[in-house]
Amino acid sequence: MKKLLLTLSMIAMSAGSFADDNGYQRPNLPIRPAHTYSIVAHDPITGEFGAAVQSHWFSVGAAVIWAEPGVGAVATQSFIEVSYGPNGLAMMRDGTSAAETLKTLLAEDEHQDVRQIGMIDAHGSVANHTGSNAIIAHCNQLGDNFSIQANLMEKATVCAAMAKAFEATKGDLAGRMMAALEAAQAEGGDIRGKQSAALLVVNGEKGTPVWKGRVFDLRIEDHVTPIIELKRLLHVARTYNKMTEGDNFMTEGKTNQALEAYAEAERMMPDNHEAIFWHAATLAAIDRVDESLPLFKKAFDMHPLWRELVPRLPHSGLLPDDAALIAKIIAVK
């Protein structure tokens, strides 16, 4: 215990940042005890990489989970050293394996005994580390295309439960990681309780700008039940992704595919008046006005200000510049 307290006091005294011998930035940060459970994973079919996390710590996703399209993913936690995230991705981007990347960064870290890190590279190769002074109950587990790590848990069974859930769950990477988080919480999760959670998924195309490569980037910063809220937001995000798919089809002139996407978004969230309105506007724009009117009515009933928006759309080319058409839509009761 004396060794741990000395180590932590040394970390807490540090400030600023410096570049190490390899040119990587090593920020000297105060103690950030993001004791937590997390998963980094890869879907070899879609090529996606992802990471997900939950902790009794504010805004855990901002520092713990990292991912880059076509490169890999990192989770850095316990008494956190944030630089394992960006520096780990930089090394893996240059072709270094997850195992070699982690080994190199640990060798440069004076306080690796309080770190916990999981990494996965472009080939699905995984590596993790739990320092000797990580707070128990701690655990880590490697599997095919995933790494799981946890510390300060109520039970040491968290990692095994997460692995089992991830391997048994069907569907996309986000859904499988979500199942892993739920399984961890079912085992008791963080002994301190619940506060924040996050989920990040990127595509598998190396070189894709980060802002284009994000499939999901969700954060629950402070919530009584962050896992439940994260799962709800994942469903909302799927719905909006489907609406975006419809918009993209419209841009490409693929009207039928766009309508299918909008209709699917409506089915996914029938109480979302945004999806209903744009479905209606798309139908009206392609001269299927009679089909659009019941949808416009539904949207207007749910959110009356949509009616006010309709006359503004011709200016942007989203509806024909046809006064009779606009009047017909607005008149729907």
N, C-alpha and C positions, 0 to 999 in steps of 0.2 A: 504493500500500500504506500509506503514512503517513496518507493521508486516511482509509482504512478503519480503521486502528488507533485514530486519534483519535476517529472516530465511535463505535466500539465502546467505548472507554474512557468516553466521555460517557454512553452508555447504561448501562454498568455502575455508574456513580456514582449513578444515580438510585434513588429509593426512595419508597415510599408511593404516593399517587394524588391526582389533582386533577380538577376538572370544567372542561372547556374552555368557550369562549364560547357554544357551542351546548348546553351542559348535559350533554354526554356524558362518561362517566368515562374518563379516560386514565391507567391505572395505569402508574407508573414502575417497571418491573420490571428486575431484573438480566438480563444476557444469557441467552437461552434458545435455544441454537443448534439448533432443530428442523429441520435441513437434511433434506429429505425429498422424496418424490413424493406427489402427491395428485390427487384428482378431485372436483369438485362437479358435480352433474347433476340433471336433471329428466326425469320420464317424463310426457309430455303426455297419455298415454292414461289412466293411473291417477291422475295428479296428484301423485305422490310426488316428494319432493325428497330428495337424499342427498349424502353426502360419504364418502370413503374415503382412507386414508393409510397409509404405511409409512415407518419411519425407523430409523436406528441411534441411538435416543434413548429413554430410559425413558418409558413411559406417554404416547406421542405424541398419542393420541386425546383426552386430557383438555383439551388447549389448542388443538390445530390445527383440528379440524373442528366445525362448528356448523350446525344446521338447525332450522327452525321450521315446523310445519304450515301450508301455504297461503301461506308467506312466501318461503322460499328457503333457500339454503345458502351457507356461507362456509368457506374454508380459509385460515388465516393461518400462515405458516411462515417459513423462513430464520431470521434473528435476530428471533425472534418478538415481535410486539406483539399480545397476546391480545385487546385491546379491539376489534380489527377484527371479531371474531366477534359479540359481543353488540351493539355499536354498529351494525355493518352490518345485522344483522337488524332492529334497531329502526328504522333509516331505511327499509329496504325494506318493513317492516310498515306504515309511513305512506305508502307509494306511491312512494317514490323508486326509480328504476331502479338496477340493479346498477352500471351505468357511472357514473351521477351519485353514487351512494353511495361508490364506490371513489374517485372524483375528489375528493370532499369530505374523506374521511378521510385521503387521502394529503396533501392540502394542509395539514392540521393536524399532520402527522407530521414532525418535524425529521430523522428518520432513515429516510426512505422508501427511501434508497439501499441499505439492507440488508434490506428487506422483500420478501416474495413472497406475493401474495394472489390467490385466485380467488373469484369471487362469481357467483351465479345468482339471479334474482328470480322473482316469481310468474308472469311471462309467459314464462319460459324464456330471457330475455335474459341474456347472460353478459359478464363483464369480468374481466381479470386484470392483474397488475402484477409485474414482476421488476425489482428495484432494480439500479442499475449496479454495485453492489459485492456482489451475490449471488455466492456461490462457484461457480465453474465446475467441471464442466460443468453449465450450467443451461439450461432451456428452458421455454416455455409454449406452449399451443395452445388456440385456441377452436374449438368446433364447434357443431352444432345441439344445443342443450340441454345442453351440457357445457363445462367449462373444466378444463384440465389444467395443472399446474405442477410443476416439479422443480428442485432445485439440489443441488450436491455429488454429482452422479451420476458413475458410472464412464464413461458415454457420453452424449453429447447426443442420442442417438436414442431416449431413454426416452419422451419426450412423444409422438412420432409412433407408437411402438409401442402406447402406452396408447390413443391415439385410434383406431387401427385396430382394436384388440381390442374397445373399447367399441362401436364402430359395427357390427362384424361379429357380435357375440354376440347370440343370441336370448334371450328370457326377461325376467324382471323387472329392476328397476333395481339391486337388490342384486347379482344375478348378473352383470350387465353391468359394474358397478364392480369386482367381484371379478376379473373377467377382465382388466380394465385393470391392476389391481395385479400380477397374475401376469405380464402382458406386460412390465411395467416391470422386474420382478425377472429375467425371462428375458434382458433386455438388460444385466444387471449391477447395476441398481438403485443404491442408495447406495454410494459408493465405500468407505465405512467398514464396510459389512456390514449385518446385519439385527438388529433387537432388538424393536421393537414395531409394532403395526398396529391399525387401528380401522376400523369401518364403521358409519355412522349413516344410517338411512332414516326419514323421517316422512311422514305422509299429506298430502293436498293440501287439507284442509279448514281454511281460515283460522279462527282463533279456538278451535280444538281445544286443550285444555290439553296441554302438552308431554308429560305422563306418559301421556295417552291417545293421543296422536298418533304415538308411536314404533312403527314397524313392526319395525325392528332397531336395537339399540344394543349393539354388540359391541366389546370391547377386549381385545387381547393386550398386556399391559403389559411383559413381559420373556420372550422365548422365542428359542430357537436358530433356529427356522424360523417366524416369526410369520405369514407369508402362508398357509402350509400349515395352521397351527393356526386361523387366522381362517376359512378355507374350511370346516374341519371344524365349527367352532362355528356357522357360518351354516347348515349342514345340521341341526345339533341344534336351533337356534332355529326353523327351519322346522317341525320335528317338534313342538316344544312349542307353536308358534302353531296348529298343526292340532289339538292336544289342547285348547287354549283355545277354539278354534272349537267343538269338541264340547261343552265345558262351557257355552258360551253358548247353543248349541242346546238343551241340556237345560234351562237356565234358562227358555227360551222355550217349553218343552213340545214341541219338535220332535225327538222321540226318534229317528226314522229317520235324520234328518240328523246327529244326534249320533253315532249308531252308525257311520255312514259316515265321519265325521271321525276317530273313534277307530281304526277299522280302517285308515284311510289312514296315521295316525300309526304304527301297528304295522308297516305295510309299509315305511315310510320308515326306521324304526329297529327291526328285529326283535329286537335284543338289549336294548331298553329295557323293563324289566319294569314301569315306571310306566304306560306306555301300555297294556300288556296288562292290568294289574290294573283300571284304571278302565273299560276296555272290558267286562271281566267284571262289574264291579259294576253298570254301567249295564244290562246284560242281566238280571242278577238282580233289579234294582229294578223292572223292567217285566214280571216273571213269565216270563222266558225263561231259567229256571234251568238247564235241561239244556244249553243252548248256552253258558252261562257257565262250567260246571264245568271243561271242558278248558282254558279260559283261566286260571281260578283256579289249576289245577294247574301250569300253565306258569309263572305268576307266582310261586307258592310255591316251586317248584323253583329259580327264579333268585334269589329273595330271601325266605327263610323268614319273616321278620318281617311280611310282608303277612298271613300267617295270623293273627297276633296282632292286627292292626288290624281285621279283619273285625267282631268283636263290638262294636267302638266306633262303627261307622258308623250303626246305627239311631238313636243319640242325636242325630246331626246330620241325620237324615232322608235319608241316602244309601243306606240299605237298609231294607226293611220291618222293623218291630219284631216279628219272627216267630222264636221260639226254634228251631223245627224247621228253618227255612230256614238260619239261621246255623250250626246244627249240621251240616247237610248240606254246606255250603260248607267248613267247617273240616275235616270228615272226609275231604275229597278227598285221595287219595294218588297 
